Every structure is written in C-alpha cells, then in structure tokens.
Amino acid sequence: MNFNELPVETQQRLLSWQDQIEPIQGWCSPVAGVTLYHLVQNKIPVPVVVELGSWKGRSSAWMAAALADQQSPGKIVCVDTWQGTPSEKEHADLLAQYHPDQLYQEFLDNMEKLGVRDWVVPVRMTTVEAAKAWPLDQPIGLLFIDADHDYYAVRRDFELWSGYVKDGGVIVFDDVPNWPGPTRLISELPSWYKHMAYSHNQWIVLKTN
C-alpha cells in the first residue's frame, strides 16, 4: 500500500486519526498503524481481530478506527493482563509507580476518548487463558501477535491461536526484526503461511491452508 496513491479523502482521514492516536504512549509507529488500518478494512475474510498484547491501546486504536470508519459490526478483541510483561524491563520501569488497575484504565480511557470503544472488546486474561476460552465456532480474520516477545512465548501464542484464524486470514507478527523471538519464529512457519508484506517492524502472513 502506497499512502500517496490513496484517495485524498482517505489520506486526510488517516492523518486525522494519526493526530488523535499519536499522543497515546506506545510503540506502534504511524506507518505500522496505517498498515493495520488497511489490513482490517481490506484484507480480512471476517471482521474479527484478535490483538495479543495491547498496552495502552495505540495499535488497538488504529484497528478499531478501521472498523469505526466503515461502521462495521466487527470487533477488536484485545487480550492483555494489563500488568506488563514481567520479563521485559521497559514494562517494569514504566509501570513502577502504577497501581494494579491503572494501565487497564488508561487503555479504556484512550478508547473512549477516541470514540472507538464500541468496537473494542477487552479480555483481561493471559494469552493462554484467552485461547482456551475462545469459542470454537468464531473464526478470526486477523491475529496480531504482540505480547511476550520471548521466543517460546511467541511460539506458544502462535500455536494456540493460529488454528482459529480463518483460511484467507492474516497474522501479523510485531517487532520483526527488533526482537529475536518473533524474528526466529517467522523463519519456522509452516508452508501454508505465505508472506504478504513487511511494514515498519511488522511481518505479515496470509493463511492459505
């Protein structure tokens, strides 16, 4: 997707969202956010998105904005404990002065402020707990893997969740190549996951089996 080739109205809408989303502390760049927006609006077989790891909602907001702009009946299911990842020092440093529910409340407040709360379903569980509770008859159109970045954790999340992704659906691995865990995993994917695109630290595959 080339931003400059989009209709002017779409460019203006995306820039407006960028201005609103950018103040949210997080690691999703505007380029990555626009890519997620585009995928959700144009590339998924069912309007059900699961995000593993949401933090304060920066990437969640881009995907919810895509549904909101289409007035879609779809949902962004955000799976997070909102306690940070214990093994990631940056999380520990950022949350050092937080009370237990503060990060979760900031996430909810950010979704409300942006006007996208109706499209967001927070699931306050570990990724393992949420996978076990996921309804078998609910296929996923896009799976965004951005929780614990340890290799074995990323592999576990992929193995637990990828079976729910509908054929023709999309999986986005965040933090490739910045983190060794997801970077290693993408080199081990089964052949029926076809590389679609790379966008600013995101490795994007299509499920074809």
SEKE-174953 format. One line per 5 residues: number of its first residue (from 1); for each residue x, y, z of N, C-alpha, C, O. Coordinates in pm, whole numbers, plus 32768, in hexadecimal, padded with zeros to 4 digits. Layout:
<pts>
NUM	X Y Z X Y Z X Y Z X Y Z; ...
</pts>
This chain:
<pts>
1	8053 7F89 8000 8000 8000 8000 8057 807D 8000 80AD 808D 8056; 8040 80D4 7FA0 8088 8153 7F98 802A 81C2 7FC7 7FC4 81DD 7F87; 804E 8201 8036 7FF8 8268 8070 7FD6 82D4 800B 7F64 8301 8004; 8039 82FE 7FBD 8025 836D 7F5F 7FC9 8349 7EEC 7F98 83A2 7EA5; 7FAF 82C8 7ED8 7F54 829E 7E6E 7EC4 828F 7E9E 7E6A 8275 7E4F
6	7EAE 82A1 7F1F 7E27 8297 7F55 7DD7 8313 7F2F 7E11 837D 7F18; 7D52 8308 7F29 7D00 837F 7F12 7D1B 83EA 7F7B 7D39 83CB 7FEE; 7D11 8466 7F52 7D30 84D6 7FAC 7CDB 84CE 802B 7D0D 84E7 8099; 7C5D 84AC 801C 7C05 84A3 8091 7C38 843A 80F5 7C35 844F 816E; 7C68 83CA 80C0 7C9E 8361 8117 7D1E 8390 815B 7D32 8378 81D2
11	7D75 83D4 8110 7DF0 840A 814B 7DCF 8469 81BE 7E0C 8463 8228; 7D6E 84C0 81A8 7D49 8520 820F 7D11 84DA 828B 7D2C 8502 82FC; 7CC1 8472 8273 7C88 8429 82E3 7CF6 83E5 8335 7CF4 83E7 83B0; 7D56 83A8 82F0 7DC4 8365 8335 7E1B 83C9 8383 7E46 83AC 83F2; 7E33 843C 8349 7E81 84A2 838F 7E37 84D5 840A 7E75 84F4 8470
16	7DB3 84DE 8400 7D63 8506 8473 7D6E 849F 84E3 7D7F 84C3 8558; 7D64 841F 84BF 7D75 83B6 8524 7E02 83BA 8560 7E13 83A8 85D8; 7E64 83D1 850C 7EED 83D7 853E 7EFC 8444 85A9 7F39 842D 8611; 7EC3 84B9 858F 7ECB 8526 85F0 7E8B 8500 8675 7EBA 8529 86E0; 7E1F 84B2 866E 7DD8 848B 86E8 7E1C 8418 8732 7E19 8413 87AD
21	7E59 83BD 86E6 7E92 8344 8722 7F20 835A 8754 7F4B 831C 87B5; 7F69 83B2 8712 7FF8 83C5 8730 8014 83E6 87C3 807A 83BB 87F7; 7FBD 8432 8809 7FDA 8450 8896 7FD8 83D6 88F2 800C 83DC 8961; 7F9C 8367 88C6 7F99 82EE 8919 8026 82B4 8920 8064 8299 88B9; 8057 82A0 899A 80DE 8266 89A8 80DD 81D5 8977 8085 8187 899B
26	813F 81B3 8925 8146 812C 88EF 81B1 8124 8884 8201 8181 8873; 81B2 80B4 883C 8220 8099 87E0 81F2 8084 8751 8243 8061 86FB; 8173 8098 8735 813F 8088 86AD 8154 810B 8661 8116 8170 8682; 81A8 8109 85FC 81C3 8181 85AE 814B 81A3 8556 80F7 814C 853D; 8141 8220 8527 80D4 8241 84CB 80D3 81EA 844E 8068 81C5 841E
31	8148 81C9 8418 814D 8172 83A1 8112 80E9 83C1 80C3 80B4 8374; 813A 80B1 8433 8104 802F 845C 806E 8039 8476 8022 7FDE 8454; 8043 80A7 84B3 7FB5 80B9 84CE 7F62 80C0 8450 7EF7 8084 8448; 7F92 810A 83EE 7F4A 8114 836E 7F43 808C 832A 7EDE 806A 82EC; 7FAD 803D 8336 7FAC 7FB6 82FD 7F41 7F61 833F 7EF6 7F1B 82FB
36	7F38 7F66 83C4 7ED1 7F1A 840B 7E46 7F48 83E0 7DED 7EF6 83CB; 7E33 7FC9 83D5 7DB3 8002 83A9 7D8E 7FCA 8320 7D1D 7F9D 830A; 7DED 7FCB 82C5 7DD6 7F9A 823D 7DB4 7F05 823D 7D58 7EDB 81F7; 7DFD 7EB7 828A 7DE2 7E27 828F 7D55 7E0C 82C2 7D0C 7DBB 828A; 7D2F 7E50 832D 7CAC 7E39 836A 7C3C 7E61 830A 7BD5 7E1D 8304
41	7C4F 7ECC 82C2 7BE5 7EFA 8267 7BDD 7EAA 81E6 7B72 7E9F 81AB; 7C4C 7E71 81B9 7C50 7E3E 8130 7C7E 7DAE 811F 7C6B 7D76 80B3; 7CB9 7D70 8183 7CFF 7CF1 816B 7CD1 7C7D 81C1 7D0F 7C12 81BB; 7C68 7C8C 8210 7C45 7C1E 826A 7BBD 7BE3 8244 7B62 7C2C 821C; 7BAF 7B5D 8251 7B34 7B1A 8224 7ABF 7B2A 8284 7A4C 7B22 8259
46	7AD9 7B42 8303 7A70 7B5D 8365 7A9F 7BD0 83BE 7B16 7BD9 83DD; 7A43 7C29 83E7 7A6D 7CA1 8432 7A80 7C85 84C7 7A48 7CCA 851C; 7AD0 7C20 84E4 7AF2 7BFF 856F 7B8A 7C03 857A 7BD1 7BB5 853A; 7BBB 7C5D 85CB 7C4B 7C70 85DE 7C6D 7C4C 866E 7C27 7C75 86CB; 7CD7 7C00 8681 7D09 7BE4 8707 7D95 7C1E 8714 7DEF 7BFE 86C5
51	7DA6 7C73 8776 7E28 7CAF 8793 7E5C 7C74 8815 7E1E 7C83 887E; 7ECF 7C33 880D 7F0F 7BFC 8885 7F78 7C5F 88B5 7FE3 7C6C 887A; 7F58 7CA6 891F 7FAF 7D0F 8952 7F81 7D97 8921 7F94 7DB8 88AC; 7F44 7DE5 8979 7F07 7E64 894F 7F42 7EDF 8994 7F3B 7F4D 895D; 7F7A 7ECD 8A0A 7FB6 7F3C 8A55 7F52 7FAD 8A67 7EEA 7F98 8AA5
56	7F6E 8024 8A34 7F12 8095 8A45 7EB6 80A9 89CD 7E64 8105 89CB; 7EC3 8052 8968 7E62 8053 88FC 7E89 809C 887E 7E33 80BD 882D; 7F08 80B5 886A 7F31 8100 87F3 7F13 80B3 8773 7ED5 80E9 8717; 7F3E 8036 876C 7F1F 7FE5 86F5 7E8C 7FBC 86F3 7E50 7FB3 8689; 7E53 7FA4 8768 7DC4 7F83 8771 7D72 7FF3 8731 7D11 7FD9 86E9
61	7D99 806D 874C 7D4F 80E1 871B 7D4E 80E7 8683 7CE7 8103 8646; 7DC0 80CC 8645 7DC5 80CE 85B2 7D66 8066 8577 7D21 8081 8514; 7D62 7FEF 85B2 7D0C 7F86 857C 7C79 7FA2 8598 7C23 7F88 8544; 7C5C 7FD7 860F 7BD3 7FFC 862E 7BA4 806E 85D5 7B30 8073 85AC; 7BFE 80CB 85B6 7BDC 813A 855C 7BB2 8106 84D3 7B57 813D 8495
66	7BF6 809E 84A5 7BD3 8064 8423 7B44 8030 8423 7AFB 8044 83C2; 7B1C 7FEE 848E 7A93 7FBC 8497 7A30 8030 84A9 79C5 8030 846E; 7A56 8091 84FC 79FD 8102 8515 79E0 8150 8495 796F 817A 847D; 7A46 8164 8443 7A34 81B1 83C8 79D9 8169 8365 799C 81A9 830E; 79CF 80E6 8370 7974 8098 831B 78F0 807C 8360 7897 803D 8326
71	78E1 80AA 83DC 786D 8086 842E 7857 7FEF 8429 77E7 7FBF 841A; 78C2 7FA7 8437 78C2 7F16 842E 7884 7ED8 84AC 788F 7F12 8518; 7844 7E64 849E 7815 7E1B 8515 7886 7DCF 855A 786E 7D8D 85BF; 78FF 7DD7 8524 7970 7D8A 8558 79A2 7DBD 85DE 7975 7E22 8612; 7A02 7D73 8614 7A3B 7D93 8697 7AD2 7D7F 8697 7B07 7D2A 864F
76	7B16 7DCD 86E9 7BA3 7DB9 8709 7BA8 7D7F 8796 7B89 7DC4 87F7; 7BCE 7D02 87A1 7BD6 7CBF 8823 7C65 7CD0 8856 7CC4 7C9A 881D; 7C73 7D1A 88C2 7CF7 7D3D 88F7 7D14 7CE6 8971 7CD4 7CF4 89D9; 7D75 7C8E 8963 7D99 7C30 89CE 7E17 7C61 8A14 7E81 7C6F 89D6; 7E0A 7C7C 8A94 7E7C 7CB0 8AE1 7E5B 7CA2 8B75 7DE6 7CA9 8B9C
81	7EBF 7C8F 8BC8 7EA8 7C96 8C58 7EAA 7D26 8C89 7E79 7D44 8CF6; 7EE2 7D7E 8C39 7EFB 7E0A 8C5D 7F4C 7E12 8CDE 7F36 7E68 8D33; 7FAC 7DB5 8CE8 800E 7DB8 8D56 809C 7DBF 8D1F 80FC 7DBA 8D6C; 80A9 7DCA 8C9B 812D 7DCA 8C5E 8165 7D3D 8C54 812F 7CE0 8C8F; 81D2 7D2F 8C09 8217 7CAF 8BFC 828A 7CAD 8C60 82E7 7CFC 8C53
86	8284 7C53 8CC3 82E8 7C55 8D2F 8379 7C4D 8CFE 83D3 7C85 8D3D; 838E 7C08 8C8F 8418 7BF5 8C60 844E 7C6D 8C12 84C4 7C6E 8BEF; 83FA 7CD0 8BF7 8424 7D43 8BA8 843B 7DBC 8C04 83DD 7DF4 8C3C; 84BA 7DE0 8C13 84E0 7E49 8C73 849A 7ECD 8C57 8476 7F15 8CB4; 8487 7EEE 8BD6 8447 7F6D 8BB5 83BB 7F74 8BF0 8392 7FDD 8C21
91	8373 7F05 8BEB 82EE 7F02 8C28 82F7 7F1B 8CBE 82AC 7F6B 8CF5; 8353 7ED5 8CFE 8361 7EE4 8D8F 8382 7F74 8DB4 834D 7FAA 8E16; 83D9 7FB3 8D67 83FE 803E 8D83 8386 809B 8D70 836F 80F4 8DC2; 833B 8086 8D04 82CB 80DE 8CE6 8259 80CE 8D4B 820F 812D 8D65; 824C 8056 8D83 81DC 803B 8DDE 8203 8043 8E71 81B3 8022 8EC8
96	827C 806F 8E8D 82AF 806D 8F16 8256 80BB 8F77 8247 8093 8FEA; 821B 8128 8F49 81C8 817C 8FA1 8133 8167 8F8A 80E1 81B2 8FC0; 810E 8104 8F3A 8081 80EC 8F1A 803E 8096 8F86 807D 803D 8FBF; 7FBE 80B3 8FA1 7F71 8055 8FF3 7F3C 7FE6 8F98 7F3E 7FF7 8F1E; 7F0C 7F75 8FCE 7EF0 7EFE 8F7C 7E90 7F12 8F08 7E9E 7ECE 8EA2
101	7E30 7F6D 8F13 7DCD 7F7E 8EA8 7DE8 7FF9 8E52 7D99 8016 8DF8; 7E52 803F 8E6B 7E67 80C0 8E28 7E7E 80B1 8D92 7E46 80FD 8D43; 7ECF 8050 8D6A 7EEB 803F 8CDB 7E6C 8019 8C90 7E52 804C 8C23; 7E1E 7FC0 8CCA 7D9F 7F96 8C8D 7D41 800E 8C7F 7D01 801F 8C17; 7D39 8060 8CE7 7CE0 80D4 8CE1 7D0F 8138 8C77 7CBD 8174 8C33
106	7D92 8149 8C69 7DC5 81A1 8C00 7D9E 816D 8B76 7D77 81BA 8B1E; 7DA8 80E9 8B64 7D7E 80AD 8AE5 7CEB 80CD 8AC9 7CCA 80FB 8A5C; 7C94 80B5 8B2A 7C05 80CF 8B17 7BEC 8163 8AFC 7B9D 8187 8AA4; 7C2E 81B9 8B47 7C1C 824A 8B34 7C47 8274 8AA8 7C06 82C8 8A69; 7CB4 823C 8A77 7CE3 825E 89F0 7C7E 8235 8986 7C66 8280 8927
111	7C43 81C0 8995 7BDF 8192 8934 7B62 81EB 8938 7B29 820C 88D0; 7B3A 8211 89B0 7AC6 826A 89BF 7AE2 82F2 8980 7A8E 8328 8937; 7B56 8329 899C 7B7A 83AE 896C 7B7A 83B3 88D3 7B55 8418 8897; 7BA5 8347 8894 7BAB 8340 8802 7B24 8320 87C3 7B14 832D 874A; 7AC4 82F8 8814 7A40 82D7 87DF 7A37 824F 879E 79DF 8237 874B
116	7A92 81F3 87C2 7A92 816E 8784 7A73 80FF 87E8 7A84 8089 87C8; 7A47 8123 885E 7A31 80C0 88C7 79CC 8054 889D 79D9 7FE1 88C6; 7969 8078 884C 7903 8017 8823 793D 7FA6 87CF 78FF 7F3C 87C4; 79B2 7FBA 8795 79EE 7F53 873F 7A5A 7F02 8788 7A9A 7EAB 874D; 7A6E 7F20 8806 7ADB 7EE2 8852 7AA3 7E89 88C1 7A4F 7EB4 8910
121	7AD4 7E0D 88C5 7AAC 7DAE 892E 7B2A 7D89 897D 7B78 7D36 8950; 7B3E 7DC5 89F3 7BB3 7DA1 8A42 7B9F 7D1B 8A88 7B35 7D02 8AC2; 7C03 7CC6 8A82 7C00 7C44 8AC6 7C78 7C43 8B24 7CEA 7C34 8AF9; 7C5C 7C51 8BA4 7CC8 7C60 8C05 7CF3 7BD5 8C37 7CD0 7BAB 8CA6; 7D3E 7B92 8BE3 7D71 7B0C 8C00 7DFD 7B01 8BC6 7E2A 7B58 8B7B
126	7E42 7A96 8BE9 7EBB 7A75 8BA0 7E94 7A43 8B16 7E21 7A1E 8AFF; 7EF2 7A42 8ABB 7ED4 7A11 8A34 7EB0 797D 8A36 7E61 794F 89E4; 7EE9 7932 8A94 7EC9 78A3 8AA0 7E3B 7891 8AD2 7DEF 7841 8A99; 7E15 78D8 8B3A 7D8D 78CE 8B6F 7D26 78F5 8B06 7CBF 78B2 8AF7; 7D41 7961 8ABE 7CE1 7991 8A5A 7CD4 792F 89E6 7C66 791C 89B2
131	7D41 78F0 89BE 7D3B 788E 8951 7CE5 7818 8979 7C97 77E5 8927; 7CF1 77EB 89F4 7CA1 777A 8A23 7C0D 779D 8A2A 7BB7 7746 8A1B; 7BEF 781D 8A40 7B64 7849 8A4C 7B27 7874 89C7 7AAF 788E 89C0; 7B78 787B 895E 7B46 78AE 88DE 7ADF 784D 88A4 7AF7 77D5 88A1; 7A6B 7880 8874 7A04 7828 883B 7A33 77E6 87B9 7A64 782A 875F
136	7A23 7763 87B0 7A54 7718 873D 7A10 7741 86BC 7A48 7731 864F; 7995 7775 86C6 794A 7798 864D 795F 7829 8623 7916 785C 85CE; 79C1 786C 865E 79DC 78F9 863B 7A63 7906 85F6 7ACA 790D 8639; 7A63 790A 8570 7AE3 791B 8529 7B18 79A9 853A 7ACE 7A08 8552; 7B9A 79B4 852D 7BE0 7A34 8539 7C0E 7A60 84AF 7C44 7A11 8462
141	7BF9 7AE1 8490 7C25 7B16 8410 7CB4 7B48 8412 7CFD 7B3A 83B0; 7CDC 7B82 8482 7D65 7BB3 8491 7D93 7B98 851F 7D4E 7BBA 8580; 7E08 7B5C 852C 7E48 7B43 85AD 7EC7 7B96 85B4 7F1F 7B8B 855F; 7ECF 7BEA 8619 7F43 7C42 862C 7F8E 7C12 86A8 7F5C 7C1F 8718; 8005 7BDB 8694 8052 7BA0 8702 80BA 7C04 8733 811C 7C21 86EF
146	80A2 7C39 87AC 80F9 7CA3 87E2 80F9 7C9F 887B 80F9 7D08 88BB; 80FA 7C27 88B4 80FB 7C1A 8946 818B 7C02 8975 81E4 7C4F 8953; 81A1 7B9A 89C1 8228 7B79 89F0 8280 7B59 8977 825A 7B07 8923; 82F5 7B99 896E 834A 7B8B 88F7 83B2 7B1C 8902 83FF 7B06 88A4; 83B5 7AD7 8972 840C 7A62 897E 83E7 79FC 8912 8371 79E8 88F5
151	844B 79BC 88D7 8431 795F 8869 83C9 78F6 888D 836C 78DE 883F; 83D7 78B8 8900 837A 784C 8924 82EE 7882 893F 828B 783C 8927; 82E5 78FC 8970 8262 793A 8985 8220 795B 8900 81A8 7944 88EF; 826D 7992 88A3 8235 79B2 881F 8208 7932 87D9 819C 792F 879C; 8258 78CA 87E1 8234 784B 87A1 81B6 7811 87E1 815D 77E0 879B
156	81AF 7818 8865 8137 77E9 88AB 80BB 7835 887D 8053 77F8 8861; 80C4 78BA 8875 8051 7909 8849 8029 78E5 87BA 7FB3 78D9 879C; 808C 78D5 8764 806E 78AD 86DA 802A 7825 86D7 7FC6 7814 8691; 805E 77C6 8720 8025 773F 871D 7F98 773B 8759 7F42 76F1 8729; 7F80 778A 87C1 7EFD 7789 8802 7E93 77D2 87B0 7E1E 77AB 87B3
161	7EB9 7839 8768 7E58 7891 8727 7E4C 787E 8691 7DE2 7899 8659; 7EB3 7851 864D 7EB0 784F 85BA 7E45 77F2 8583 7E13 7808 8515; 7E21 778B 85CE 7DB8 7731 859F 7D30 7773 8594 7CDB 7744 8549; 7D1B 77DE 85DE 7C9C 7827 85D8 7C95 7886 8561 7C29 78B5 853D; 7D06 78A2 8523 7D08 7901 84B3 7CCB 78BE 8439 7CF2 7850 8412
166	7C6D 7902 83FD 7C27 78CE 8388 7C85 78C5 8310 7CDE 7919 8302; 7C73 7860 82BB 7CBF 785C 823F 7CA8 78DE 81F2 7C37 790C 81E5; 7D13 7918 81C1 7D0A 799C 8184 7D1D 7A0C 81E9 7D1D 7A82 81C4; 7D2D 79E7 8268 7D45 7A49 82D0 7DD7 7A71 82D9 7E2D 7A38 8296; 7DF1 7AD3 832D 7E74 7B12 8335 7EAC 7B05 83C3 7E63 7B12 8425
171	7F2D 7AEB 83CC 7F74 7AF0 844C 7FE4 7B57 8441 8033 7B54 83E3; 7FE9 7BB0 84A1 8051 7C17 84A7 80AA 7BFB 851F 807B 7BF7 8591; 812A 7BE8 8505 818D 7BD9 8570 81D0 7C61 8583 8211 7C94 8528; 81C0 7C99 85F9 81FE 7D1B 8613 828F 7D09 8640 82B7 7C9E 866F; 82DB 7D72 8632 8366 7D79 8662 83C4 7D19 861A 841A 7CDB 8659
176	83B3 7D0F 8598 8412 7CC9 8540 8457 7D34 84EB 8412 7D7A 84A1; 84DA 7D43 84F3 853E 7CEC 8533 856F 7D1E 85BB 85D6 7CF0 85EA; 8528 7D7B 85FA 855D 7DBA 8674 856F 7D5A 86E9 85C7 7D6D 873D; 851C 7CF2 86ED 8524 7C91 875A 8547 7C08 8720 850E 7BE0 86BB; 85A3 7BC0 875F 85CC 7B3E 8728 8560 7AD3 872E 855E 7A79 86DA
181	8504 7ADB 878F 849D 7A74 879C 8442 7A6A 8722 8440 7A01 86E1; 83F8 7AD4 8701 83A4 7ACC 8689 83F4 7ABF 8609 83C6 7A82 85A9; 846C 7AF8 8606 84C0 7AEE 858E 84E6 7A5D 8573 84E7 7A31 8500; 8506 7A14 85DC 8525 7986 85CB 84A9 7938 859F 84B0 78E3 8547; 8438 7956 85DC 83BF 7907 85BE 8395 7913 852D 836B 78B0 84F2
186	839E 7989 84F3 836E 7997 8469 83BE 7942 8408 838F 7921 839B; 843A 791F 842F 848C 78C9 83D9 8462 7837 83E3 8492 77E3 8396; 840A 7817 8441 83E1 778E 8459 834F 7773 8436 831C 7707 8451; 830C 77D4 83F9 827D 77C5 83DE 8263 7756 8378 82B2 7743 831C; 81F4 770E 8388 81CD 76AA 8323 81B9 76EA 829B 81A2 7762 8290
191	81C1 7699 8234 81C0 76CC 81AA 813B 770C 8183 8137 775A 8124; 80D0 76EC 81CA 804F 7725 81A3 803A 77B4 81D7 7FD1 77EF 81C1; 809E 77EA 821B 809C 7878 823E 80F4 78C2 81DA 816E 78B6 81DC; 80B4 790F 8185 80FA 7954 8118 8119 79E5 813F 80C2 7A2F 816D; 8196 7A0A 812B 81BD 7A93 814B 8173 7AF5 80F1 817A 7AEA 8076
196	812D 7B54 812D 80E2 7BB9 80E2 812E 7C3C 80D4 8137 7C76 8068; 8165 7C69 8146 81A0 7CEF 8146 81F5 7D01 81C3 81ED 7CB5 8223; 8248 7D6A 81BC 8292 7D95 8232 827C 7E2A 8240 828A 7E75 81E0; 8259 7E56 82BA 823F 7EE4 82CE 8273 7F10 8355 8239 7EEF 83BC; 82DF 7F58 8355 8310 7F9D 83CD 8309 7F45 8448 82BE 7F61 84A6
201	8358 7EDA 844A 8364 7E82 84BD 82F2 7E1C 84C7 82E1 7DDC 852F; 82A4 7E0D 845D 8237 7DAB 845D 824A 7D48 83EA 825E 7D6F 8377; 8245 7CC7 840C 824D 7C5D 83A8 81C0 7C27 8396 8182 7BFA 83F7; 818D 7C2A 831C 8100 7C0D 8302 80F4 7B93 82AA 8130 7B8C 823E; 80A5 7B31 82D7 8093 7AB6 828B 7FFF 7A9A 8274 7FA9 7AC6 82C0
206	7FE5 7A51 8209 7F5E 7A27 81E3 7F51 7992 81FD 7FA8 7944 81D5; 7EE6 7969 823F 7ECD 78DB 8257 7E86 78A0 81DE 7E19 78CD 81BB; 7EC2 783E 819E 7E8C 780B 8120 7E5B 777C 8128 7E1E 774B 80C9; 7E74 7737 8195 7E51 76A8 819D 7DB9 7694 81A1 7D8A 7622 81A8
</pts>
